Amino acid sequence: MDGTEAIGCCGACCGTCREFNKTCKGCKPGYLDGSRDLRRAKCRMKKCCLTKGHITCGDCAAYDRCETLQASIGHPGYKYSKYKQALAYIRARGRAAFLKAAEYWTSAYGKYPHQDFERNCTAR
């Protein structure tokens, strides 16, 4: 893949998270090559996304009406709003732009270079 294995199905940028490869394997390594059993995964978003062959939930045609996705990103809490924002950014600008924006993040989410986009996504 082209760095997209570092993007979580939920929109988290696993590659910039401090725990990635320490205590967390991310949501794709092992599942993509079959060395981990996807049927045993606990995350419903991951199961749905990877079973359909998507990189992120933002790639799915059912994005706006997916109960699994909407239940997850609809949770109260800062990180869920950031994951929702990330998926919206990926849908609007693409995965390459997302990875470029995430280059200097120090956690699984951060700020985007397009401040007008960030304000609009947060309001949604």
SVG drawing of the C-alpha trace seen along z (x, -y; Angstrom):
<svg xmlns="http://www.w3.org/2000/svg" viewBox="-29 -29 36 45">
<polyline fill="none" stroke="black" stroke-width="0.4" points="0.0,0.0 1.0,-3.6 1.1,-4.6 -2.7,-4.1 -2.1,-1.1 -1.4,-3.8 -4.9,-5.2 -7.5,-3.5 -10.8,-2.5 -12.3,-5.1 -10.1,-7.9 -7.5,-7.8 -4.0,-8.3 -2.5,-5.3 1.0,-6.0 1.3,-9.2 0.0,-7.7 2.5,-7.3 1.1,-3.8 1.3,-2.5 3.6,0.5 4.2,0.3 0.9,1.5 -1.3,1.0 -1.0,2.8 -3.4,0.5 -6.4,1.7 -4.9,3.1 -1.6,4.9 -2.1,8.6 -5.6,8.4 -4.6,7.3 -2.2,10.2 -4.3,12.8 -1.9,13.4 -4.6,12.1 -8.2,13.5 -10.6,10.6 -13.5,12.7 -11.9,12.4 -11.6,8.6 -13.7,6.7 -14.2,3.5 -17.4,3.6 -16.1,0.7 -12.9,2.6 -14.8,5.8 -17.2,3.9 -14.6,1.7 -12.0,4.4 -14.6,7.0 -15.8,4.6 -12.3,4.0 -12.2,0.3 -9.2,-1.6 -11.4,-3.8 -15.1,-4.0 -15.0,-7.2 -14.6,-5.1 -17.9,-3.4 -21.0,-4.4 -23.1,-3.7 -21.2,-6.2 -24.1,-8.5 -26.5,-5.7 -24.2,-3.1 -25.5,-2.3 -22.2,-0.9 -20.2,-4.0 -22.8,-6.5 -23.1,-4.9 -19.3,-5.1 -18.6,-8.7 -21.8,-9.8 -20.5,-9.1 -19.9,-12.1 -16.3,-12.9 -13.5,-14.8 -11.8,-11.8 -15.0,-10.7 -15.5,-14.2 -11.9,-14.2 -12.5,-10.8 -15.6,-12.1 -13.7,-15.2 -10.9,-13.0 -13.3,-10.9 -14.9,-14.0 -11.5,-15.4 -10.6,-12.1 -13.8,-12.1 -13.3,-15.8 -9.6,-15.9 -8.4,-12.3 -6.1,-10.0 -2.9,-11.5 -3.9,-15.0 -4.9,-13.4 -1.5,-11.7 0.2,-15.0 -1.8,-16.9 -0.9,-14.3 2.8,-14.4 3.5,-16.5 0.8,-15.2 1.9,-13.6 -1.3,-11.6 -4.0,-9.8 -5.6,-13.1 -4.6,-16.8 -5.2,-20.0 -5.7,-20.4 -4.0,-22.9 -7.3,-24.1 -8.7,-26.0 -12.0,-26.8 -12.5,-23.1 -11.7,-22.4 -14.4,-24.9 -17.0,-23.4 -16.3,-19.8 -16.5,-20.5 -19.8,-22.2 -21.3,-19.1"/>
</svg>
